[in-house]
């Protein structure tokens, strides 16, 4: 059976899209995790010395070398203090601070915080000489209910993950090839 020119073009587009879409770009996210040490003080009944601040921040690229604090905007974040969790999905986020200084990809100094609007719900960590005190982690839910650790900072670790992201032009080419094959097949049966 002879191959019609429209079927040949549609098949060629489909095959080209299949080959080209197999080669995709990769999106690299870097996740920075902070594991704080247990609280050493606090007031109220909610927080105990078994609670601590843990933070996860996802950035679209690794932090560059910066000798002074620089502001960054994460693609996602999560703060927990053992009593509450505040994430980028929490409704009513009021304050978020993400400042880092690094050397060789390692976080040396930081100021990070997340607070819900209108509430005293706040989780923060500071590892910077100008903080008062110079290093601290704290969590607070209501006035008089908070946990704190001072002068004993936790540790930051980083992991980079890549995920394939197809190019938009590739998806367009693939869609065109599929539509062409469908049109050629339909024409054959009519």
PLY file of the C-alpha trace (Angstrom):
ply
format ascii 1.0
element vertex 190
property float x
property float y
property float z
element edge 189
property int vertex1
property int vertex2
end_header
0.00 0.00 0.00
1.54 3.39 -0.95
2.31 5.88 1.81
0.51 9.19 1.31
2.48 12.40 1.78
0.30 13.53 4.71
0.82 10.20 6.47
4.57 10.40 5.79
4.76 13.94 7.20
2.69 13.01 10.26
4.80 9.92 10.91
8.00 11.93 10.49
6.78 14.58 12.96
5.80 11.91 15.46
9.15 10.12 15.20
11.12 13.39 15.40
9.17 14.41 18.50
9.71 11.01 20.10
13.47 11.21 19.53
13.81 14.86 20.55
11.57 14.58 23.60
13.72 11.76 24.86
16.39 14.43 25.38
15.00 16.76 28.01
16.46 19.43 30.20
16.89 18.77 33.88
15.58 21.02 36.61
17.89 20.98 39.65
16.51 21.88 43.05
18.69 22.20 46.12
17.12 21.36 49.46
18.73 22.81 52.58
17.80 21.08 55.83
18.47 22.50 59.27
18.35 20.25 62.31
18.37 22.25 65.51
19.41 21.11 68.95
16.85 20.52 71.70
15.37 23.54 73.44
17.14 24.48 76.64
14.53 26.88 77.95
11.04 28.17 77.53
7.84 28.98 79.33
4.41 27.47 79.49
3.27 23.90 79.07
3.49 23.20 75.33
7.25 23.17 74.71
9.67 20.73 76.32
13.40 20.12 76.18
12.67 17.33 73.68
11.45 19.89 71.07
13.68 21.65 68.55
13.56 23.71 65.37
13.86 21.81 62.08
13.73 23.61 58.75
13.62 22.52 55.11
14.10 25.09 52.34
14.02 24.30 48.61
15.85 26.65 46.25
15.89 26.44 42.45
19.72 26.54 42.46
22.52 26.00 44.99
23.48 28.99 47.13
26.48 30.83 45.65
29.47 31.98 47.68
28.47 35.12 49.59
30.52 36.57 52.43
27.59 38.66 53.70
23.93 37.80 54.25
21.87 37.81 51.05
18.09 37.40 50.70
16.69 34.40 48.81
13.19 33.28 47.82
12.63 29.54 48.19
10.30 27.54 45.97
9.11 25.68 49.09
9.78 25.69 52.82
8.76 23.96 56.02
9.45 25.01 59.61
8.61 22.90 62.64
9.37 23.41 66.34
7.89 20.20 67.76
4.56 21.87 68.51
3.59 23.51 65.22
4.52 23.43 61.54
4.51 26.40 59.18
5.01 25.83 55.44
4.68 27.83 52.24
1.20 26.20 51.96
0.03 27.46 55.38
-2.77 30.00 54.87
-1.99 33.51 56.10
1.80 33.52 56.07
2.81 37.00 57.23
6.57 37.11 57.58
9.16 34.96 55.88
12.86 35.75 56.05
15.52 33.76 54.22
18.99 35.28 54.49
22.18 33.25 54.01
25.94 33.73 53.82
27.98 30.81 52.51
31.49 29.64 51.80
31.90 26.87 49.28
28.20 25.96 49.35
28.15 25.57 53.14
25.83 27.88 55.09
27.95 29.87 57.56
25.43 32.48 58.72
21.66 32.67 58.47
18.50 34.41 59.54
15.33 32.46 58.72
11.82 32.93 60.07
8.19 32.11 59.31
5.22 33.76 61.02
1.50 33.50 60.48
-0.29 36.81 59.88
-2.13 38.17 62.89
-0.87 35.41 65.16
2.14 35.12 67.38
2.84 31.74 65.78
6.50 32.12 64.90
9.44 29.79 64.24
12.88 31.25 63.66
16.56 30.45 63.64
19.48 32.85 63.65
23.14 32.06 63.27
24.59 35.53 62.80
26.80 37.69 65.01
24.27 40.57 65.05
21.41 38.39 66.32
20.64 38.74 70.00
21.95 36.33 71.20
24.38 35.51 68.38
22.78 32.12 67.72
19.34 30.92 68.69
16.39 28.80 67.62
12.91 29.55 68.89
9.30 28.60 68.47
6.24 30.37 69.83
2.53 29.64 69.54
0.87 32.10 71.91
2.16 34.69 74.35
3.90 32.85 77.16
4.22 29.58 75.22
7.63 29.27 73.61
10.76 27.16 73.43
14.29 28.41 72.86
17.84 27.19 72.41
20.63 29.74 72.61
24.34 29.56 71.81
24.05 25.98 70.50
23.24 26.15 66.77
22.14 23.14 64.78
23.55 22.01 61.46
22.69 22.65 57.81
22.95 20.01 55.10
22.24 20.32 51.39
21.05 17.84 48.78
20.54 18.49 45.08
17.93 16.62 43.10
17.27 16.79 39.40
14.04 16.02 37.64
13.53 15.90 33.87
11.49 18.70 32.39
10.40 18.36 28.75
10.96 21.38 26.57
7.70 23.14 25.58
8.67 23.01 21.88
9.14 19.26 22.23
5.64 18.84 23.60
4.25 20.97 20.76
6.06 18.85 18.17
4.84 15.63 19.77
1.25 16.91 19.85
1.43 17.98 16.21
2.74 14.55 15.20
-0.02 12.76 17.10
-2.71 15.00 15.57
-1.21 14.43 12.12
-1.25 10.65 12.61
-4.83 10.81 13.82
-5.82 12.93 10.82
-4.03 10.64 8.37
-5.63 7.56 9.93
-9.05 9.15 9.85
-8.67 10.10 6.18
-7.77 6.49 5.33
-10.96 5.12 6.86
-13.30 7.72 5.36
0 1
1 2
2 3
3 4
4 5
5 6
6 7
7 8
8 9
9 10
10 11
11 12
12 13
13 14
14 15
15 16
16 17
17 18
18 19
19 20
20 21
21 22
22 23
23 24
24 25
25 26
26 27
27 28
28 29
29 30
30 31
31 32
32 33
33 34
34 35
35 36
36 37
37 38
38 39
39 40
40 41
41 42
42 43
43 44
44 45
45 46
46 47
47 48
48 49
49 50
50 51
51 52
52 53
53 54
54 55
55 56
56 57
57 58
58 59
59 60
60 61
61 62
62 63
63 64
64 65
65 66
66 67
67 68
68 69
69 70
70 71
71 72
72 73
73 74
74 75
75 76
76 77
77 78
78 79
79 80
80 81
81 82
82 83
83 84
84 85
85 86
86 87
87 88
88 89
89 90
90 91
91 92
92 93
93 94
94 95
95 96
96 97
97 98
98 99
99 100
100 101
101 102
102 103
103 104
104 105
105 106
106 107
107 108
108 109
109 110
110 111
111 112
112 113
113 114
114 115
115 116
116 117
117 118
118 119
119 120
120 121
121 122
122 123
123 124
124 125
125 126
126 127
127 128
128 129
129 130
130 131
131 132
132 133
133 134
134 135
135 136
136 137
137 138
138 139
139 140
140 141
141 142
142 143
143 144
144 145
145 146
146 147
147 148
148 149
149 150
150 151
151 152
152 153
153 154
154 155
155 156
156 157
157 158
158 159
159 160
160 161
161 162
162 163
163 164
164 165
165 166
166 167
167 168
168 169
169 170
170 171
171 172
172 173
173 174
174 175
175 176
176 177
177 178
178 179
179 180
180 181
181 182
182 183
183 184
184 185
185 186
186 187
187 188
188 189
